[in-house]
């Protein structure tokens, strides 16, 4: 675990949402679910300390564009240091289209998210999902994950319903038991 991740969690746990970064098995499942080999423009929301970022970059097709949006300045700086060739934008997912527009970034056909959905209220979930849907290219894939167990709580059920209202196709992939805690990926298509 990175020191920046822990510091950011301790300063503002409601923005980080996890005390421990995701593991490589969940990162591999996120990449697989996102069909990155077909994507020419990829965005990561909430890279945190970069648990998914390295896997995403390693699986991008040649010439594909990549950008990550991180709200926390400490983590944005840390992930920029780890991946100096990646475009890391310090900003909020609620302004996704504005950030991409100001960077002249092509419309993404894959968006991967490590955001802590279960701790967001319904309005924030809806706001971000609307930004994702409106920004994503037609036929594009949005992938995100949820922890197994908490997905049954009211906030987890609310998030699933929000996904189903926003996207035409929502699939829940098998649980990644080798992640701590176990989690699964939602794959959504616009």
Phi, psi and omega in degrees: 000144180276151177295322178298321179297312181296316178300316181295321178296315182294326180286322184208077183299335181287343176268332183271311172082353179214146177268347184225134179294156178295154182266174184294331181289322176290321178300317178297320179293321177298315180296315180299315182294337185271353179051053185295335180295339178265351186270137177258345182214120188232137177235138173247130177258128177066058181294343181059238180267005176099021182302325178263334190304312180299321179292321178296309182300322181291340184250004177290144175286158182301131178085357180289148177269145178220139172214149176235140179249119180233126182286320185283120182299324179297313181288325177300317179293318181296314182290329175296321178293323179289325184232074187297338180272353181273149177272108180250123182250122176277112183184186186248141180297338177291348178239031184308308183297322178297315180299314182293322178296316181292338178267002185053042183270132181296151181305125185285145171251005170212130174232126178245140185230134172249020183292148181275073187306321186295338180266356178275143174285170185301321181295318180291317176305310182297317180300313181291316180297323176295321176297314180300310182299316181290335182270327184293137178295149177305131183084358181286166184245134172246124179238136176211172182230163176221148177283137179290132184109290178299341179296343179274347178289166182305317181293324178292320177293320178299319180296315179302315179297322177297317177300314183292331175285330187272322187246150181286333181222125178230125179236137175260120181278166180301155180292134175270096184288339183273014173258153176242115351284165178306144184213167175223163184253135168266129175247122185238142181240138176271000000 
